[in-house]
């Protein structure tokens, strides 16, 4: 009779976790997720603060900085951010398997690899003004945006190192040091940016330079913590040839990780660009930009829950605990569901005042009110996919995630957006429905992948293969999608 109460998972009868086990795992997830929200917001605010100060220099400075920020995000920062996510698998599973020295090796490998990636990105940014002019942008705005991009180049290397150190500490659940260092870096950035922009009259260049210097400041603080803290004693290593030997292992996960993140990031930017082709582009672009800003601010919360999912799942898989990994997934999904319900309900109740938080234009505010129910739906889908994306990263299945994002956004989301926005004349509302459709497909596929993952076979395969970077497919018992 008791067997009838057990759910069938991958044709195995698995007991449901007790309430005590669920609560204990909830505490572990919350310990990671809650401070990660603050860390992510603090790091994001550095670029926001620079944009706000540039906005006081005039319309030309603001528009050029906005265009440069968008393109540098697409061509550089998103790529580095995504590739660094490979450490969530490598370091997370190594830590769970108590192979502590591998964390230092993989982190050094990531830093070297990402610095190499910075070189072609820097070359592209040097010619950003010519790229913009070739795209039909105003020459004056393009020249200013090009200057802003060039002064952002010094931010690339510290950003690459910072993202590597963040993943190194995250996979060990050392979140508080990141929170304190990020807060200190923001406090350093604000007066520095003000001095460079207004007192030294460097304008856009000063704002971009301040971002790079604040990233360096954050890196130095975290580097000192890693070097001298007893919490990192087991995972801290001296530089050796093993670092270079592990670069290939890192790229095996970094490439699909980068593709997975970039495909999603680029699709949203593409929708914003498409809005400029609609009738009354000023209105449509303004409204979609507000929608994007609102969803980005919310995304920090489910992303942090996904980071906690990645850490807990990778740690438990590395430790050979499939049941604990499964419990972690159940907990983070439950947390994610509760969070998106609260967030979307709150947003819907504030739909009549949301637009006025960004603008005094009645036309824009009214349009935002019409868009809010769709934005609420995107809150739900985007929040849940962020959680499942974290599970995918922790499981080492980024390659599958990349295919999912390609299908969801470029075979479904963007085409639907174009049809609704331009063919059926739903304008910006149609474009946002299209991207929400893509997110819905993404969430559906990622949830199915997670549901059909055989955690025991994941653990068994990783234990049989000496190198930790090879993982088992969730759908087959003998195939590997690793390198």
Protein Blocks (a to p, Z undefined) as FASTA:
>chain_A
ZZmmpcceehiacddddfklmmmmmmmmmmmmmmmmmmmmmmmmmmmmmmmmmmmnojkl
mmmmmmmmmmmmmmmmmmmmmmmmmmmmmmmmmmmnopaklmmmmmmmmmmmmmmmmmmm
mmmmmmmmmmmmmnopafklmmmmmmmmmmmmmmmmmmmmmmmmmmmmmmnopaklmmmm
mmmmmmmmmmmmmmmmmmnonmjmlmmmmmmmmmmmmmmmmmmmmmmpmklmmmpccddf
klmmmmmmmmmmmmmmmmmmmmmmmmmmmmmmmmmmpghkllmmmmmmmmmmmmmmmmmm
mmmmmmmmmmmmmmmmmnopaklmmmmmmmmmmmmmmmmmmmmmmmmmmmmmmmmmmocc
fklmmmmmmmmmmmmmmmmmmmmmmmmmmmmmmnopmmmmmmmmmmmmmmmmmmmmmmmm
mmnonmjmlmmmmmmmmmmmmmmmmmmmmmmpcfklmmmmmmmpmblkbccdfkbckbcf
bZZ
